[in-house]
């Protein structure tokens, strides 16, 4: 089963082309995007808003559990 739909790949492709041209801008600040990973994230976000088949974003609870484990260890 495919994880991402056609709309998602099209939006990511468009974002990557804009990044190469130097016209892709980030959200509120409007700063120029140079990172490849950030361009992919922007494309997936646009696809989600357009109703494309894209998995939901990961929750941030994973980092908290990892940090707790490190603190509870005895030396």
Secondary structure, 3 states (H helix, E strand, C coil): CCCCCHHHHHHHHHHHHHHHHCCCECCCCCCECCCHHHHHHHHHHHHHHCCCCCCCCCCCHHHHHHHHHHHHCCC
